[in-house]
Amino acid sequence: MLDERLLEILACPGCKGELEYRTEPEEVLICHSCSLVYEVRDDIPIMLMDEAKPLEKE
């Protein structure tokens, strides 16, 4: 689980917008504006646009 203080300051590297934190089915940060998903590995957010995945519509 990511620290609440870290979640408050994290922003999307592309649009600088807010991120949604999800823990299920996997730990990720989602930018709805850019439709990108950033992985969290070993409690470290991978905030690289090159490694972001497209958000799949539910």
TIROLUM-622540 format. One line per 10 residues: number of its first residue (from 1); their letters; for each residue x, y, z negated of N, C-alpha, C. Coordinates in nm, 4 decimals, always signed. Atoms other than C-alpha are relative to their C-alpha. Last residue first. Layout:
// TIROLUM-622540
NUM = a = X:Y:Z:X:Y:Z:X:Y:Z  ... $
***
This chain:
// TIROLUM-622540
58 = ekelpkaedm = +0.0697:+0.1079:+0.0694:-1.4665:-0.1426:+1.8420:-0.1383:-0.0199:+0.0564  +0.1341:-0.0412:+0.0407:-1.2565:+0.0598:+2.0830:-0.0736:-0.1184:-0.0586  +0.1023:+0.0766:-0.0704:-0.8955:-0.0537:+2.0880:-0.1351:+0.0421:-0.0532  +0.1112:+0.0382:+0.0863:-0.6529:+0.2155:+1.9760:-0.1044:-0.0710:+0.0836  +0.1289:-0.0648:-0.0265:-0.3481:+0.2186:+2.1992:-0.1082:-0.0540:-0.0938  +0.0843:+0.0818:-0.0880:-0.0278:+0.1015:+2.0308:-0.1301:+0.0753:+0.0265  +0.1438:-0.0023:+0.0282:+0.2422:+0.3213:+1.8844:-0.0741:-0.0840:+0.1029  +0.0385:+0.1283:+0.0593:+0.6051:+0.2157:+1.9314:-0.1486:-0.0067:-0.0359  -0.0385:+0.1092:-0.0902:+0.7040:+0.4926:+2.1738:-0.0440:-0.1363:-0.0534  +0.1015:+0.0098:-0.1050:+0.5062:+0.7440:+1.9659:+0.0308:-0.1131:+0.0976 $
48 = lmipiddrve = -0.0634:-0.0244:-0.1296:+0.7296:+0.6712:+1.6696:-0.1045:-0.0191:+0.1091  +0.0632:-0.1163:-0.0619:+0.5720:+0.7024:+1.3249:+0.0706:+0.0409:+0.1292  -0.0821:-0.0126:-0.1206:+0.6533:+0.3542:+1.1953:-0.0647:+0.1090:+0.0859  +0.0736:-0.0330:-0.1219:+0.5038:+0.3853:+0.8462:+0.0956:+0.0215:+0.1172  -0.0628:-0.1108:-0.0718:+0.7188:+0.2046:+0.5879:-0.0810:+0.0273:+0.1260  +0.0366:-0.1272:+0.0629:+0.5400:-0.0144:+0.3288:+0.0692:+0.1212:+0.0629  -0.0657:-0.0010:+0.1315:+0.7170:-0.3281:+0.4588:-0.0175:+0.1342:-0.0696  -0.0771:+0.1227:+0.0248:+0.5973:-0.2470:+0.8109:+0.0741:+0.0126:-0.1323  -0.0689:-0.0181:+0.1271:+0.3177:+0.0042:+0.8695:+0.0693:-0.1326:-0.0277  -0.0162:+0.1099:+0.0944:+0.2113:+0.0124:+1.2328:+0.0650:+0.0475:-0.1292 $
38 = yvlscshcil = -0.1378:+0.0097:+0.0468:+0.0960:+0.3263:+1.4136:+0.0078:-0.1108:-0.1046  -0.0132:+0.0731:+0.1259:-0.2283:+0.3058:+1.6122:+0.1487:-0.0132:-0.0313  -0.1204:+0.0793:+0.0216:-0.3073:+0.5580:+1.8851:-0.0002:-0.0631:-0.1383  +0.0354:+0.1413:-0.0183:-0.6328:+0.7027:+2.0184:+0.1227:-0.0898:-0.0076  -0.0890:+0.0537:-0.1040:-0.4737:+1.0504:+2.0392:-0.0350:-0.1437:+0.0379  -0.0131:-0.1007:-0.1057:-0.7545:+1.2244:+1.8484:+0.0816:-0.0520:+0.1174  +0.1172:+0.0095:-0.0868:-0.8431:+0.9096:+1.6495:+0.0077:+0.1009:+0.1148  +0.0316:-0.1353:-0.0438:-0.4933:+0.8826:+1.5043:-0.1149:-0.0115:+0.0988  +0.0700:-0.0219:-0.1263:-0.4774:+0.5533:+1.3165:-0.0205:+0.1488:+0.0235  +0.0458:-0.1382:+0.0024:-0.2313:+0.4413:+1.0483:-0.0581:+0.0295:+0.1374 $
28 = veepetryel = -0.0259:-0.0906:-0.1121:-0.1909:+0.0663:+1.0074:-0.0453:+0.1415:-0.0339  -0.0264:-0.1346:+0.0507:-0.1777:-0.2161:+0.7514:+0.0424:+0.0906:+0.1151  -0.1414:-0.0247:+0.0247:-0.3348:-0.5244:+0.9069:+0.0177:+0.1445:-0.0429  -0.0655:+0.1287:+0.0247:-0.6839:-0.6785:+0.9090:+0.1515:+0.0138:-0.0172  +0.0540:+0.1255:-0.0527:-0.7390:-0.4731:+0.7005:-0.0333:+0.0160:+0.1468  -0.0796:+0.1124:+0.0503:-0.5214:-0.2112:+0.5290:-0.0484:-0.1341:+0.0522  +0.0754:+0.1258:+0.0135:-0.6407:+0.0987:+0.7083:+0.0933:-0.1094:-0.0475  -0.0779:+0.1128:+0.0507:-0.5102:+0.4557:+0.6754:-0.0915:-0.1199:-0.0160  +0.0818:+0.0884:+0.0834:-0.6752:+0.7192:+0.8946:+0.0864:-0.1186:-0.0396  -0.0089:+0.1436:-0.0239:-0.4404:+0.9872:+1.0233:-0.0928:-0.0737:-0.0952 $
18 = egkcgpcali = +0.0172:+0.0905:+0.1135:-0.4969:+1.3605:+1.0486:+0.0068:-0.1456:+0.0439  +0.1312:+0.0163:+0.0625:-0.3642:+1.5630:+1.3394:+0.0012:-0.0987:-0.1159  -0.0116:-0.0533:+0.1374:-0.0129:+1.6758:+1.4300:-0.1317:-0.0093:-0.0763  +0.0915:-0.1143:+0.0086:-0.1059:+1.6075:+1.7947:+0.0058:+0.0706:-0.1344  +0.0413:-0.0537:-0.1290:+0.1760:+1.3710:+1.8926:-0.0808:+0.1278:-0.0122  -0.1116:-0.0705:-0.0638:+0.3635:+1.2995:+1.5687:-0.0380:+0.0624:+0.1342  -0.0327:+0.0608:-0.1286:+0.0334:+1.2188:+1.3947:+0.1153:+0.0786:+0.0635  +0.0832:-0.0476:-0.1109:+0.0425:+1.3546:+1.0421:+0.0448:-0.0710:+0.1267  -0.0227:+0.0591:-0.1318:+0.1709:+1.2284:+0.7076:-0.0969:+0.0574:+0.1029  -0.0891:-0.0827:-0.0823:+0.1542:+1.4731:+0.4163:+0.0254:-0.0573:+0.1387 $
8 = ellredlm = +0.0452:-0.1387:-0.0087:-0.1496:+1.3401:+0.2253:+0.0859:+0.0834:+0.0949  +0.1133:-0.0065:-0.0926:-0.0652:+0.9765:+0.3015:-0.0500:+0.1432:+0.0192  -0.0540:+0.0136:-0.1356:+0.2723:+1.0204:+0.1327:-0.1117:+0.0122:+0.1030  -0.0691:-0.1266:-0.0297:+0.1091:+1.1512:-0.1853:+0.0585:-0.0020:+0.1399  +0.0988:-0.1028:-0.0343:-0.1354:+0.8576:-0.1840:+0.0660:+0.1328:+0.0368  +0.0238:-0.0953:+0.1073:+0.1528:+0.6071:-0.1793:-0.0961:+0.1103:+0.0469  -0.0727:-0.1257:-0.0061:+0.1226:+0.3440:+0.0904:-0.0411:+0.0909:-0.1150  +0.0836:-0.1183:+0.0000:+0.0000:+0.0000:+0.0000:+0.0881:+0.1246:+0.0000 $
***
